[in-house]
Amino acid sequence: MGKRVVRIAMNGVTGRMGYTHHLVRSLLAMRERGGLELPDGTTVWPEPVLVGRNPAKLAAIAEAHDLKDWTTSLDEVLADETVEIYFDAQTTSEHFPALSSAIDAGKAVYVEKPSASTLAEAVALAVAADTRGVPNGVVMDKLFLPGLRKLRRLIEGGALGRIIALRGEFGYWVFEGDWQPSQRPSWNYRAEDGGGIVADMFCHWRYVLDEVVAPVHSVYAQVATHLPTRWDEHGQPYSATADDAAFAVFELDGGVVAQINSSWATRVFRDELVEFHVDGTEGSAVAGLQRCRYQPRAVTPRATWDPDAPPGYDFRAGWQEVPDNGATGNAFERQWEAFLSHVVAGTPFPWDLWAGARGVQLASLGVQSAREGRKLEVPALEAPAS
Ligand SMILES: NC(=O)c1ccc[n+]([C@@H]2O[C@H](COP(=O)([O-])OP(=O)(O)OC[C@H]3O[C@@H](n4cnc5c(N)ncnc54)[C@H](O)[C@@H]3O)[C@@H](O)[C@H]2O)c1
C-alpha cells in the first residue's frame, strides 16, 4: 500500500521526555525499523519537525539525527498544512496554550501527562478537541510497560480471582543538586512552576488503577515536602515549594483498597523503581516496570507468626515469573504506534484528552484531600453524550 509520511511537530524536544523517550526511543527507533507497518500494508513514516525556543539546541539535535526541519515559531508550524500532528512535551504549564492553538489549527494532538495544569484547562482541551473533531491523545506509557501488561493479563485471565487490595511503592532518591546533580529538572520541585509529586504521579495512578485493576471512586492523600531546599541546574539553591512525597489510599470499584506511596525522598530496596503488589482471592502478583511475579492460592506457604524463630522459608522463592508472551519493547514507542495508527487508519485510541483529564482530576482531588485532611469522592468525568 506504499509509504505514508506523517509530519509531526514536536515541541519540548530539548527536554528529558521529549528528546530521549519520544524523539529518539520512539519515532527515530520506529524509522530505524523501517517505519510502522499497518495491517493493510501501509508503512507510516514519522517525519519530526522540531519545535522549541533555543535555535542552537534544535539545530544540534536536527544535525545529530539527520532531520531536516526545525523552527522556533509555533505559529509557523501550526500554519503549515503539511504538518498533521502536534506533540507537546514542554513543561506542564505550557501544554494548555500550545495545545489550544494546535486544536484551533485542526491538528491531531498528542501530549505528555498531565495534559494541563488544572482540571478546568484539561476539560477545556477535551471539549475543544471534540468540537473541532481532531484525533487526540495523552501519554499513558505505564500501560504499555511489560510488567503492567503481564499484570493485566493475569487479572483478565482470572488468575487473581476477586481482587482485594493493591499496594504500590514508587520512588527513589532524587539528589538535592548540591554535591551531586539532580536527576530531575528543578521545576518539578517548585509548586509555582507546576511541580509536585501529586501533580506528576497521580495522573499515572489514575489510568493504571482504572484500566488494570478497577475504576477509582475516592482518594485520601497525605503529602509532604521532605527536602525544603534543593539546588537548580545552575547550582543555585532554591526553596522546594512543591510536595516531594504523597501517601494515598484509593477506593476502587468492587471494594478494592489501593494504597500507593510516591516519594522522591526514599532509598530503593525493591527490584524496580515502581512495584504494585496485588492480592486476590485466587492469587497475588507483584508487577514492576519489566517483571511480574505470581503466586497462586494452591502454592501459598503456611506462614506462621513466630518472632523468636528465623523465617525458615524463602518467601520470594515461592513466586513464579510471568512470561513476556510478546509484552516487550519501549512503552512510549508502543503508544506512539497506537496513536499513529489511530490518526492514519482510524483504529481505536481510548487514551484521549478525557482520559487525560481524569488523571488531572485525581491529582487535583489528591491535593485538595491533603489540604483538607479528608477523603474525597471522585465524580464521573466523561465526554458528554453527543
Ligand atoms: N510519561 C512520563 O513518565 C513522564 C515522566 C516525566 C515527565 N513527564 C512529563 O513530560 C513533560 C516534560 O517533562 P520533562 O521532565 O521532560 O521536563 P524538562 O524540563 O526536561 O523539559 C521541558 C521541555 O519544555 C521546554 N520548556 C521549558 N519551559 C518552557 C517554557 N516556559 N516555554 C516553552 N518551553 C519550555 C524545555 O525547553 C524543554 O524542552 C511534563 O509535562 C512532565 O509532566 C512525563
Ligand as a Chemical Component Dictionary entry (heavy atoms), coordinates in Angstrom:
data_LIG
# 
_chem_comp.id                   LIG 
_chem_comp.type                 NON-POLYMER 
_chem_comp.pdbx_formal_charge   0 
_chem_comp.three_letter_code    LIG 
# 
loop_
_chem_comp_atom.comp_id 
_chem_comp_atom.atom_id 
_chem_comp_atom.alt_atom_id 
_chem_comp_atom.type_symbol 
_chem_comp_atom.charge 
_chem_comp_atom.model_Cartn_x 
_chem_comp_atom.model_Cartn_y 
_chem_comp_atom.model_Cartn_z 
_chem_comp_atom.pdbx_ordinal 
LIG N1  N1  N 0  5.258  9.952  30.993 1  
LIG C1  C1  C 0  6.167  10.068 31.946 2  
LIG O1  O1  O 0  6.555  9.093  32.579 3  
LIG C2  C2  C 0  6.741  11.412 32.263 4  
LIG C3  C3  C 0  7.911  11.493 33.041 5  
LIG C4  C4  C 0  8.435  12.761 33.319 6  
LIG C5  C5  C 0  7.825  13.895 32.822 7  
LIG N2  N2  N 1  6.688  13.792 32.085 8  
LIG C6  C6  C 0  6.008  14.997 31.558 9  
LIG O2  O2  O 0  6.705  15.461 30.399 10 
LIG C7  C7  C 0  6.682  16.892 30.351 11 
LIG C8  C8  C 0  8.125  17.410 30.259 12 
LIG O3  O3  O 0  8.845  16.964 31.391 13 
LIG P1  P1  P 0  10.436 16.819 31.343 14 
LIG O4  O4  O 0  10.812 16.053 32.556 15 
LIG O5  O5  O -1 10.874 16.332 30.005 16 
LIG O6  O6  O 0  10.878 18.334 31.549 17 
LIG P2  P2  P 0  12.198 19.088 31.005 18 
LIG O7  O7  O 0  12.351 20.256 31.887 19 
LIG O8  O8  O 0  13.339 18.125 30.867 20 
LIG O9  O9  O 0  11.811 19.523 29.534 21 
LIG C9  C9  C 0  10.847 20.513 29.316 22 
LIG C10 C10 C 0  10.874 20.995 27.878 23 
LIG O10 O10 O 0  9.983  22.099 27.805 24 
LIG C11 C11 C 0  10.725 23.264 27.405 25 
LIG N3  N3  N 0  10.282 24.382 28.228 26 
LIG C12 C12 C 0  10.571 24.605 29.492 27 
LIG N4  N4  N 0  9.994  25.748 29.916 28 
LIG C13 C13 C 0  9.349  26.225 28.879 29 
LIG C14 C14 C 0  8.594  27.393 28.677 30 
LIG N5  N5  N 0  8.370  28.268 29.657 31 
LIG N6  N6  N 0  8.098  27.571 27.467 32 
LIG C15 C15 C 0  8.301  26.664 26.487 33 
LIG N7  N7  N 0  9.021  25.548 26.636 34 
LIG C16 C16 C 0  9.540  25.346 27.814 35 
LIG C17 C17 C 0  12.174 22.986 27.665 36 
LIG O11 O11 O 0  12.979 23.758 26.810 37 
LIG C18 C18 C 0  12.245 21.505 27.402 38 
LIG O12 O12 O 0  12.358 21.248 26.009 39 
LIG C19 C19 C 0  5.932  17.355 31.584 40 
LIG O13 O13 O 0  4.588  17.612 31.270 41 
LIG C20 C20 C 0  6.021  16.150 32.525 42 
LIG O14 O14 O 0  4.939  16.055 33.428 43 
LIG C21 C21 C 0  6.164  12.577 31.786 44 
# 
loop_
_chem_comp_bond.comp_id 
_chem_comp_bond.atom_id_1 
_chem_comp_bond.atom_id_2 
_chem_comp_bond.value_order 
_chem_comp_bond.pdbx_ordinal 
LIG N1  C1  SING 1  
LIG C1  O1  DOUB 2  
LIG C1  C2  SING 3  
LIG C2  C3  SING 4  
LIG C2  C21 DOUB 5  
LIG C3  C4  DOUB 6  
LIG C4  C5  SING 7  
LIG C5  N2  DOUB 8  
LIG N2  C6  SING 9  
LIG N2  C21 SING 10 
LIG C6  O2  SING 11 
LIG C6  C20 SING 12 
LIG O2  C7  SING 13 
LIG C7  C8  SING 14 
LIG C7  C19 SING 15 
LIG C8  O3  SING 16 
LIG O3  P1  SING 17 
LIG P1  O4  DOUB 18 
LIG P1  O5  SING 19 
LIG P1  O6  SING 20 
LIG O6  P2  SING 21 
LIG P2  O7  DOUB 22 
LIG P2  O8  SING 23 
LIG P2  O9  SING 24 
LIG O9  C9  SING 25 
LIG C9  C10 SING 26 
LIG C10 O10 SING 27 
LIG C10 C18 SING 28 
LIG O10 C11 SING 29 
LIG C11 N3  SING 30 
LIG C11 C17 SING 31 
LIG N3  C12 SING 32 
LIG N3  C16 SING 33 
LIG C12 N4  DOUB 34 
LIG N4  C13 SING 35 
LIG C13 C14 SING 36 
LIG C13 C16 DOUB 37 
LIG C14 N5  SING 38 
LIG C14 N6  DOUB 39 
LIG N6  C15 SING 40 
LIG C15 N7  DOUB 41 
LIG N7  C16 SING 42 
LIG C17 O11 SING 43 
LIG C17 C18 SING 44 
LIG C18 O12 SING 45 
LIG C19 O13 SING 46 
LIG C19 C20 SING 47 
LIG C20 O14 SING 48 
# 
